[in-house]
Amino acid sequence: MSTVGIRLAAPGARPRTRGLVWLVARQHRAALWAGLAVVVAIAAYIVWQRAEMVGYARAHDIQGCADWGRERLCHGRETDPTKGTTPTVEALRHLSDTYRTPLLNTGRLLIALPALIGVFIGAPLFARELEMGTHQVVWTQSVGRTRWLIAKLAVPLVAVTAGTAVLAALYTWWWRAARVQFPDIAWGSTAPFDATGPAAVALTPPAFLLGAAAGLLLRRTLPAMVLTLGAGAGALYGLDALRPHLMTPRTIVSDPSGSMPEISDTAWRVMGHGYLSRAGEKLPLDSCSSAVGAHGWDRCFARLGATKRWYEELHPASHYWPMQWMQAGICLAVAVALAAFCVWWIRRRPAVKEAA
């Protein structure tokens, strides 16, 4: 088996050389076509759902409207459900019941997609060849191990990253149209944050390279897939825990009477809240979590020196893009480290040992 061949052409035509990249693309053509079909199907679904949602909102004149439970705010109007059901309230309820779940489920699917790429594409990439011994045939040709590894990594990595970039762009387009309608979905939540913007695209390279590295290490397909799945799930959990701390949250403080200033509806309010002490220290609510009853809470906070001044920590909407790029940078740094590890690992293995 030669990794470089000459394609016979008509008399007088120049021979066409086929190299290693062509061979790798040829080996994985079935997976590439299947991946393209998946991308097209998900993209078509996103476009269809967004068009249906936007069309319904326009038809019922509820663009920019939001259901806040006790109040429905829409174009500066207020409708109180206690005073009777209005068409706006019914339209908002239908909009939420029909499009909110597909929006979140699609986001969760896009978040799981890099992990699936790592498990089913990255992990078998080298593990299957090392397990079956077909890599030795390639190494006996004019192609070195490092060049073989880079080609094997580059072709599928470019393909899967391009596919996830298209889906992330379309989902971001859908989310931007839906975020006003569904204010209860915080932008910093796992879905949609990890399914939109550069953070979504940057999840794919480390997931794929993690699978490839596991295949090189374990040299067995099934164990590599299991290791990739576990490590990928742990990485997603770690990113979710790290995200609130990527930037310093803003602290909103009430006046002495306890009245809070107006907070933007687009803020991510998941950081922390509680009372301020007389010395200005923050006393989170869980400081008195063991207290029983209202009197117990009062005594606990009095003992801690709490005042009536309330504080809340949050991330404003202006933090969205900086945090997106920060998380993307972390993921790409991990991807570079994994790629370097793969190259180092393949170089350190003696050819004699492989032949044995």
C-alpha positions in Angstrom: 0.0 0.0 0.0 1.4 3.3 -1.1 0.3 6.6 0.2 1.2 8.4 -3.0 -0.1 7.2 -6.3 -0.4 8.4 -9.9 -3.8 8.6 -11.6 -3.7 7.5 -15.3 -4.9 10.3 -17.5 -5.5 10.8 -21.2 -2.4 10.8 -23.5 -0.6 14.2 -23.3 -2.2 15.1 -20.0 -0.1 15.6 -16.8 -0.3 12.8 -14.3 -2.2 13.7 -11.2 -0.4 13.0 -7.9 -2.4 11.9 -4.9 -0.8 12.5 -1.5 -1.4 11.6 2.1 -4.2 14.1 2.6 -6.1 12.5 -0.3 -5.6 9.1 1.2 -6.9 10.2 4.6 -9.9 11.9 3.0 -10.6 8.7 1.0 -10.3 6.5 4.1 -12.9 8.7 6.0 -15.2 9.6 3.1 -18.1 7.7 4.5 -17.8 9.5 7.9 -17.3 12.9 6.1 -20.5 12.4 4.1 -22.4 11.3 7.1 -21.2 14.3 9.1 -22.2 16.6 6.3 -25.7 15.1 6.3 -26.0 15.6 10.1 -24.9 19.2 9.8 -27.4 19.9 7.0 -30.2 18.3 8.9 -29.6 20.2 12.1 -29.0 23.5 10.2 -32.3 23.0 8.4 -34.1 22.4 11.7 -32.7 25.5 13.3 -33.6 27.7 10.3 -37.1 26.2 10.2 -37.7 26.6 14.0 -36.4 30.2 14.0 -38.6 31.1 11.0 -41.7 29.6 12.6 -41.0 31.4 15.9 -40.3 34.8 14.4 -43.3 34.4 12.1 -45.6 33.6 15.0 -44.3 36.6 17.0 -44.9 38.9 14.1 -48.3 37.6 13.3 -49.4 38.2 16.9 -47.5 41.5 17.4 -45.4 40.2 20.3 -41.9 40.9 19.0 -39.8 42.0 22.0 -42.5 40.8 24.4 -41.7 38.8 27.5 -43.8 36.8 30.1 -42.7 37.8 33.6 -45.2 35.7 35.5 -47.2 38.4 37.2 -46.7 40.9 34.4 -46.5 40.7 30.7 -44.3 43.5 29.2 -44.6 44.2 25.6 -43.7 47.4 23.7 -44.2 49.4 26.9 -47.6 48.0 27.5 -48.6 46.0 30.6 -51.2 43.3 30.8 -52.3 42.0 34.1 -53.6 38.4 33.9 -55.7 39.0 37.1 -57.8 41.4 35.2 -58.7 38.9 32.5 -57.0 37.0 29.8 -55.8 39.0 26.8 -54.6 37.8 23.3 -51.1 39.0 24.2 -50.9 36.7 27.2 -52.3 33.7 25.3 -49.8 34.4 22.5 -46.9 34.6 24.9 -47.9 31.3 26.5 -48.2 29.6 23.2 -44.9 30.9 22.1 -43.2 29.6 25.3 -44.9 26.2 25.2 -44.1 25.7 21.5 -40.6 27.1 21.0 -38.8 27.2 24.4 -38.2 23.4 24.7 -36.9 23.0 21.1 -34.6 25.9 21.7 -33.1 24.4 24.8 -33.0 20.8 23.5 -31.2 22.0 20.3 -28.6 23.8 22.4 -28.1 20.7 24.5 -27.6 18.6 21.3 -25.0 21.1 20.1 -23.2 20.9 23.4 -23.1 17.1 23.3 -21.9 17.1 19.7 -18.2 17.8 20.4 -18.2 15.0 23.0 -19.8 12.6 20.4 -17.1 13.7 17.9 -14.4 12.9 20.4 -15.9 9.5 21.2 -16.9 8.2 17.7 -14.3 10.0 15.5 -11.4 11.0 17.6 -11.0 7.9 19.8 -11.0 5.3 16.9 -8.8 7.5 14.7 -5.5 6.0 15.9 -6.8 3.3 18.2 -8.3 1.2 15.4 -5.1 1.3 13.3 -2.8 0.6 16.2 -5.1 -2.2 17.3 -5.2 -3.8 13.8 -1.6 -3.1 12.9 -2.4 -1.3 9.7 -0.3 1.7 10.7 2.9 -0.4 10.1 2.1 -0.6 6.4 1.9 3.2 6.1 5.2 3.6 8.1 7.1 1.3 5.7 6.3 3.7 2.8 7.9 7.1 2.2 5.7 8.7 4.8 7.1 9.3 8.3 5.1 8.8 11.5 4.9 12.5 12.3 3.6 13.4 8.9 1.1 10.5 9.0 -0.2 11.7 12.4 -0.6 15.3 11.3 -2.5 14.3 8.2 -4.7 12.0 10.1 -5.5 14.7 12.6 -5.8 17.7 10.2 -8.4 16.4 7.7 -11.1 15.3 10.2 -10.3 18.2 12.6 -10.9 20.8 9.9 -14.1 19.1 8.8 -15.7 18.7 12.2 -14.7 22.2 13.3 -16.2 23.7 10.2 -19.4 21.8 10.7 -19.8 22.9 14.3 -18.9 26.5 13.4 -21.8 26.5 10.9 -24.2 25.1 13.5 -23.0 27.5 16.2 -23.5 30.5 14.0 -27.0 29.4 13.1 -27.9 28.7 16.7 -26.5 32.0 17.8 -28.8 33.6 15.2 -31.8 31.7 16.6 -30.9 32.6 20.2 -30.5 36.3 19.5 -34.1 36.3 18.2 -35.4 34.3 21.1 -33.6 35.7 24.2 -36.1 38.6 24.7 -39.1 36.2 24.5 -37.6 33.8 27.1 -36.0 36.0 29.8 -35.9 33.1 32.3 -33.2 31.5 30.3 -30.0 33.1 31.5 -27.4 33.7 28.9 -24.7 32.3 31.2 -26.4 28.9 31.5 -24.8 25.9 29.9 -27.4 26.1 27.2 -27.3 28.5 25.5 -23.7 29.7 26.4 -21.8 26.6 25.3 -23.9 26.3 22.1 -23.4 29.9 20.9 -20.5 32.0 19.7 -16.8 31.1 19.7 -17.2 29.1 22.9 -19.3 26.5 21.0 -16.8 26.2 18.1 -13.8 25.9 20.5 -15.3 22.9 22.2 -14.8 20.7 19.2 -10.9 20.7 18.7 -10.1 19.6 22.3 -12.8 17.0 22.3 -11.6 15.5 19.1 -7.9 15.7 20.1 -8.7 14.2 23.5 -10.2 11.1 21.7 -7.1 10.9 19.4 -4.7 11.1 22.4 -6.7 8.5 24.3 -6.4 6.2 21.2 -2.7 6.7 21.0 -2.2 6.0 24.7 -4.6 3.0 25.1 -4.2 1.5 21.6 -7.6 -0.1 22.0 -10.8 1.4 20.5 -13.4 0.7 23.1 -11.3 1.7 26.2 -10.3 4.9 24.3 -14.0 5.7 23.6 -14.9 5.2 27.3 -12.0 7.3 28.5 -12.9 10.1 26.1 -16.5 10.1 27.1 -15.7 10.3 30.8 -13.0 13.0 30.4 -15.2 15.0 28.0 -18.1 15.0 30.5 -15.8 16.1 33.3 -14.4 18.9 31.2 -17.9 20.2 30.4 -18.7 20.2 34.1 -15.4 22.0 34.9 -16.2 24.7 32.3 -19.6 25.2 33.7 -18.2 25.6 37.2 -15.4 27.9 36.0 -17.6 30.2 33.8 -19.0 32.5 36.6 -15.4 33.2 37.7 -14.0 34.1 34.2 -14.7 37.8 35.0 -15.3 39.7 38.2 -19.0 40.0 38.8 -20.6 43.4 39.5 -22.1 44.0 42.9 -25.4 45.9 43.1 -26.1 47.4 46.6 -29.5 48.6 47.9 -30.0 51.9 49.7 -30.2 51.9 53.6 -33.9 51.0 53.4 -33.3 47.9 51.5 -34.6 49.1 48.1 -32.6 47.7 45.2 -31.8 49.8 42.1 -33.3 48.7 38.8 -31.4 45.7 37.4 -31.3 45.0 33.7 -33.4 42.0 32.5 -30.4 40.7 30.5 -28.1 40.3 33.5 -27.0 36.8 34.6 -28.1 36.8 38.2 -26.6 33.6 39.5 -23.6 34.7 41.5 -24.6 35.4 45.1 -26.8 37.7 47.3 -27.2 38.5 50.9 -26.9 41.4 53.4 -24.1 43.8 54.2 -22.7 44.0 57.7 -22.1 47.3 59.5 -18.5 47.1 58.4 -19.5 46.7 54.7 -18.7 43.0 54.6 -20.8 40.7 52.5 -23.0 38.1 54.4 -24.4 35.5 52.0 -27.8 34.2 52.8 -26.3 30.7 53.4 -24.4 32.1 56.3 -27.5 31.4 58.4 -28.6 28.3 56.5 -28.8 26.4 59.8 -31.2 28.9 61.4 -34.8 27.7 62.0 -37.7 29.9 61.5 -37.9 33.7 61.0 -36.8 34.5 64.5 -33.8 32.2 64.1 -32.8 34.0 60.9 -33.2 37.4 62.6 -31.0 36.3 65.5 -28.4 34.9 63.3 -28.0 38.0 61.1 -28.1 40.2 64.2 -25.2 38.2 65.7 -23.3 38.7 62.4 -24.0 42.4 62.4 -26.2 42.5 59.3 -27.9 45.6 58.2 -31.0 46.1 56.0 -28.7 46.8 53.0 -29.0 44.1 50.4 -26.4 43.1 47.8 -26.5 41.0 44.7 -23.6 39.9 42.5 -24.3 39.5 38.7 -22.8 39.5 35.3 -24.2 42.1 33.0 -24.9 41.4 29.4 -21.7 43.2 28.4 -19.7 40.3 29.9 -21.1 37.8 27.4 -18.6 38.3 24.6 -15.5 38.7 26.7 -16.4 35.5 28.6 -17.1 33.7 25.3 -13.6 34.5 24.0 -12.0 33.7 27.4 -13.6 30.2 27.4 -12.7 29.7 23.8 -9.1 30.6 24.5 -9.0 28.0 27.3 -10.4 25.3 25.1 -8.0 26.2 22.2 -5.0 26.2 24.6 -6.0 22.7 25.7 -6.4 21.6 22.1 -2.8 22.8 21.3 -1.5 21.0 24.3 -3.2 17.8 23.2 -2.0 18.1 19.7 1.6 18.6 20.9 1.2 15.6 23.2 0.1 13.4 20.2 3.2 14.5 18.2 5.5 13.9 21.1 4.0 10.5 21.8 4.3 9.3 18.2 7.9 10.5 17.9 9.1 8.8 21.1 7.9 5.3 20.1 10.7 3.4 18.3 9.8 1.9 15.0 11.4 -1.4 16.1 9.0 -1.6 19.0 6.1 -1.0 16.7 7.2 -3.7 14.3 7.4 -6.2 17.1 
